[in-house]
Amino acid sequence: MFQKKDIIYSETIGVCVVDDIVKLADNKKDTYQYYLLRSVAERKKKAYIPVENHTVQLRRLMTLQEAVAVQKEPDYEKKDTLVKGEVQYVIENSKNGERLTENNKMIVQNS
């Protein structure tokens, strides 16, 4: 489970911040927890993704070493724009390949 302020990758909006974890109700009045994700590149873009049983791929950001390796791949220019955005973000913001939080503070790498 991700925590508030984690910076993660979403296949729908790319690099994003877990802005909050909120409870939303469905038509039957059942409540479920959702991640409120906000795009790092476009701060007005946001998404609500269920914490459990989501179909959208959510994952921790790649490490600096992984980002550099992806950037060196021969087909890098053909990669998805969101993946290239992740590579660029990680390279510009990483220190020693550790994962980042919203304020660029290092967090323990638990992959």
Beta strands, then each sheet from edge to edge (+ up, - down):
strand 1: 7-10
strand 2: 14-25
strand 3: 31-39
strand 4: 46-50
strand 5: 58-60
strand 6: 99-100
strand 7: 106-107
sheet 1: 4+ 3- 2+ 1- 5+
sheet 2: 6+ 7-
end
